[in-house]
């Protein structure tokens, strides 16, 4: 039995190594193209979508290579309460960060998003413009955000998190997966136009703390629900509300840029609070260490996976 456990642990670790190598190889193709376009002052366009699907494609291929099936990837829906939480939590923590600045006078009523909406619907009362924009983004916008977020989440939370959970503790699962997730973004921060208002080191530091912190939330919901869709909804909701809604409606003063966006201290601090909260809830997670040689290769029941 001990030999079997050792063999399964080695096999799991080898699958993680292959996954990381494959993700790095596929992503490097898109990194070069994105950096080239950014240095030329051109938009990367659909290259970003392609890049975001590299972790997911790598995760699917790696699981198929090691298992011959996609069991354990989390394609079951799970309990709906976890999906609602995944949708709503990013709105809560982003509101906590941004709304105080809006109340302090840093809301931008003349921003491009609202201007485009008023141009499209000139009879729309000005007071209704922001709620209408919010509802549009929170529904139709969420669908497009899910398309790109799913590409990453099929890798980070579909494959990496449950594999790590078989060989290490929850805090390490969150920190390792979060560290890899943050590092994957570094080429864009260092060489493309993906950074904040402060110095580059400040953008990297705040972004890294943010990603490490919310990785506790992402990993907890993935392991608790047994569903990769929690990751997709969390990721899509975060991108939508932080980037498309709050960032777009906030004045671009330098001091505000140091506190807002994914490269500001506000979301980094909020992520630390989330890390503490979900670290404290780790005792409620189901056991993940199960032999890959067994007929079911994940500790998540097949009906929920």
N, C-alpha and C positions, 0 to 999 in steps of 0.2 A: 504493500500500500504506500509506504514511504517513497519507494522508487517511482511509483506511478505519479505521486504528487510532484516530485522533483521534475519528472519528465514533462508533466503538464505545465508547470511553472516556466520551465525553459522554453516550451513551445509558445506559451503566451508572450513571453518577453521577446522571442524571435519575431512573432507576428507584429509586435509594436515597432521593433526596429525596421522591419520591412515596410511597414506603413509610413514611418517617418521618412525613410529614404525615397519612397515612391512619391510622397507628397512634395518633398523638396525638389525632386527631379521635374515633376510636372509643373510645379509653381515657378521654377526658374525660367521656363519658357515664356511665361506671361510676365514675370518680373522685368525681363529684358525689354519686352515690347512696351510695357507701361512706362518704364523709366525713360525709354527713348522718346516716346510721345510727349511725356511731361517735360523733358528737357527742351523739346522743340516748341513748347507752348501749346500743344494740342491736347484735346481731351482724350483719355484712354478709351472712352466709350464702352463697348461690349467686352473689351479685354478684362475689365474688372469683374464682370460676371463670370467669364471663363476662369479667372484666377480663383474666385470664390468657390468654384465647383471642383477645384483640384483636391482639397482635402476629402471631399465626399466621394469622388471617383476612386481615390486611393483607398479609402476605407472599404468600399464595396469590393474592390478587386482583391484586397488583402484578405478579407473574410472569406471570399470565395476560394482563394488559393489555399487557405489553411483549413477550412471546414467543408468546402464543396457546397455550401448553402449560405443563406443570409440570416439564419437563426441567431437570435441574440442582438440583432441590430436595432430592435425597438420599434418595429413598424406598427405594432398595435397601438390603439388610441390611449388605452389606460383610463384612469378615472378623470372625468371631465373637469373636476375641481382643480386639478393640476394644470390643465390647459388654460383655464380662466386665470389662474395665478400667473402663469407664464406670460399671458397677454397683458395683465394689469400691473405687475410689479415694476417694469421699466417706466411706465407712465407715472407711478407714484414717486420713485426716486428721482426721476428727471424733473418732476414738478417741484419737489422739495428744493432742488438746486436752482431752478430758473425763475420760478414765480416771485421769490423775494426781489430779484433784480428787476423784474418787470414792474413790480409795485414801487420800486425805487426810481422808476423813470427810464429804464433801459429797454422797455418794449418799443419796437420799431413799427409804427402803424403804416409807414410808407414802404414796407419791404416788398420785394419783387413778387412773392407768392400772393400776398393780398392784392397787390396792384393788378396782377394777371387775373385774379378771380373777379375783381370789380370791373375790369375791362370786358370780361366774358359775360358777366351778368350786371349790366349798369343799373338795373332797377333794384338791385339788392341793397337793403339798408346797410350803412357802414357798420352799425352796431352788430349786425348779423354776420358780417364777413368772417370774423375769426371763428365763431362756432361752426359755420358752414365748412370752412377750410379744415377744421379739426375733424369733423364728421367724415368728410371726403377722404382725408388721409387715413383715418382710423378704420375705414372699411375698404374702399377701392385701393387706396395706397398700401394697405396691409397685404393685399394679395400679391402685388408686385414685389414687396419687400420680402415676403415669404419665399418667392422664387429664388432670390439670390442667397438668402440666409440658409435655406435648405442645403445648398451646395456645401457650405462649411460644416453644418451640423451633422450631416451624414458621416462626416469624418471625425470631428472633435468629440461629439457626444454619441454618435451612432456606433463608432468603433473604439476610439481611444479611451474614453472614460470607462466603459464597462470592462475593457481589457485590463486597464490599470487597476480597477477595483478587484480583480482576481488575484493580484499579486502584492497589493500594498493597502495601507489604511486610507480612509476617506480624506483626511487633511492632505496627505501626499498626492492622492488622486487629483484633488482640486488644484494644488500648487503646481504639480508637474504638467497637467493638461493646460492650466492657465499660463504657465511659463512658455510652453511650446506655442500656444495660441498667440501670445504677445510677440514672441520672436518671429513668428511667421509674418507679422505686420511690419517688422523693422525695415526691410528693404524699401517699402513704400514710404516710411517716415524719413529714412535717411536720404533716399535718392529721388523720390517723387514728391509731388505736392500734397502730402498727407501729414500735416502737422498743425500745431496751434499758433497762437499769437506770440507766445514767449520764445525763449531760446530753444534750440533743438534738444538740449539735454533736459530741459523742463518738460517739453512735450513727451519725450521718451519716458521720463520718470512718472509723470501723471498717468500716461496711458498704461504703463506697466502695472501700476498699483490698481488702476481701474479694472484691468482684465483679470489680474490675480484675484481681486476681491469678488467680482461677479462670477468667477469660475466656481466658487463655493456654492452659489445659487444654482448655476447651470448644472453642476455635477449632482447636487442634492436632488433636484427635481428629476433629472434623468434616471438616477438610481431608485428613487422613491416611486416614481410612476411606471418605470419600465418602458417608457415611451420616448423616442427620439423627437417626437413632435413638440414636446415641451421646449427642447433646445431651439427648434425652428421658430416657435412663437416668441420665445424670449429674445432671440437674436433679431428677428424681424421687428418686434415691438421696440427694442432698444434703438435700432438704426432709424426707425421711422420717427419716433417721438423726439429723440435727441437731435438728429441731423435734419430731418425734413420739417419738423414742426418747431421745436424750441430754438435751435440755432438760427433757423431762417427768420424768426420773428424778433431776434434780440439784436440790439445795436452793437456795432462792431468796435466799441471802445477797447483799447488795449488792456486796461485793468479788468474789464469784464471777461476778455478772452483768457486771462490767466485763471479765471474761476470757472468758466463754462466750457462747453464742448468736451469731447473725449480726451482733450489734452490739457484740461484745466483741473484745478485742485478740488472743485466742488463735487464732481462725479467720482473722483478718486476717494474722497472722504466718505461719500455715500456707499461706495463699494466696500470700504473697510467695515462699515457698520453691517452690511449684508454678510460679509465673511464671518464676522463674529456671531451673528444670529444663526446662520446655517451650520457653522461649526458646532454650536451648542446643541443643534438638533440632530447631530450625526448618529446618536444612539437609536433613532427610529428607522434607520435604513435597513433593508433586507440584506442578508449575507450574500456575498458575490463570489466567494471562493468555491468554485465547483470544477470538477475534473472535465477537461475538454474531451476526454476520451469517452465520457458518458454520452448516451444518445442525444440528450439535450445539452448544448454547449454553453448555455447561459443559465444563471440562477433565476432569471426572469421567466415565469411560466410562459409556455408557448402561446397561449391565448392572448397574452398581454404583450408579446414581443413581435 
